[in-house]
Amino acid sequence: MSSIAKIHRAFQRELNRRLGSLNITYLDFLILKATMEGETTMAKLAKRFFVTQSAITAAVDRLEEMKLVCRGRSSDDRRIITVKITDDGVKVFEEGMTIYKSLAEDILRDFNDKENLLKFLIQLLERLETFEIKQ
């Protein structure tokens, strides 16, 4: 696995852990982010996040139960299920963005412009792995 993939997975795991304080997962957060851009379909969400339709359905079920999103039907084709963020969903997304930015700041703290990319990525990976150990 490449260093970039390891960094992404470690970042995702730590963000998932921190988002737990909002009772949402990383995928839930991504869905909220996508719906902040406007109403979308279940199929588009699955394609965008490279997950199965069943994974999106399960996530949207959770989010809908929490009243963070609502489902609807496309006016063009009633077979197409749409997803739209609610006011509560906007609030949770904004809190999630605060968590996201805080994690990025925690990871990037003390880096400067003069360090080369490889050293930066190695240190970034090591820092992310220490988050896992602290759990």
ChimeraX attribute file (.defattr): number of C-alpha atoms within 10 A of each C-alpha:
attribute: neighborCount
match mode: 1-to-1
recipient: residues
	/A:1	5
	/A:2	7
	/A:3	13
	/A:4	12
	/A:5	11
	/A:6	15
	/A:7	19
	/A:8	14
	/A:9	14
	/A:10	21
	/A:11	23
	/A:12	16
	/A:13	18
	/A:14	21
	/A:15	20
	/A:16	19
	/A:17	18
	/A:18	19
	/A:19	21
	/A:20	13
	/A:21	12
	/A:22	14
	/A:23	14
	/A:24	21
	/A:25	21
	/A:26	18
	/A:27	17
	/A:28	21
	/A:29	24
	/A:30	16
	/A:31	26
	/A:32	27
	/A:33	18
	/A:34	19
	/A:35	22
	/A:36	16
	/A:37	10
	/A:38	11
	/A:39	15
	/A:40	20
	/A:41	17
	/A:42	19
	/A:43	16
	/A:44	14
	/A:45	21
	/A:46	17
	/A:47	12
	/A:48	12
	/A:49	13
	/A:50	11
	/A:51	13
	/A:52	12
	/A:53	15
	/A:54	11
	/A:55	13
	/A:56	22
	/A:57	15
	/A:58	12
	/A:59	18
	/A:60	22
	/A:61	15
	/A:62	17
	/A:63	22
	/A:64	18
	/A:65	11
	/A:66	14
	/A:67	14
	/A:68	21
	/A:69	23
	/A:70	18
	/A:71	17
	/A:72	14
	/A:73	13
	/A:74	14
	/A:75	10
	/A:76	7
	/A:77	8
	/A:78	10
	/A:79	9
	/A:80	13
	/A:81	15
	/A:82	20
	/A:83	23
	/A:84	21
	/A:85	25
	/A:86	18
	/A:87	11
	/A:88	13
	/A:89	23
	/A:90	17
	/A:91	12
	/A:92	19
	/A:93	24
	/A:94	15
	/A:95	15
	/A:96	25
	/A:97	15
	/A:98	12
	/A:99	17
	/A:100	19
	/A:101	12
	/A:102	14
	/A:103	17
	/A:104	13
	/A:105	11
	/A:106	12
	/A:107	18
	/A:108	14
	/A:109	9
	/A:110	7
	/A:111	11
	/A:112	9
	/A:113	7
	/A:114	6
	/A:115	9
	/A:116	9
	/A:117	10
	/A:118	10
	/A:119	10
	/A:120	15
	/A:121	15
	/A:122	14
	/A:123	15
	/A:124	18
	/A:125	21
	/A:126	14
	/A:127	17
	/A:128	23
	/A:129	17
	/A:130	12
	/A:131	15
	/A:132	13
	/A:133	7
	/A:134	6
	/A:135	7
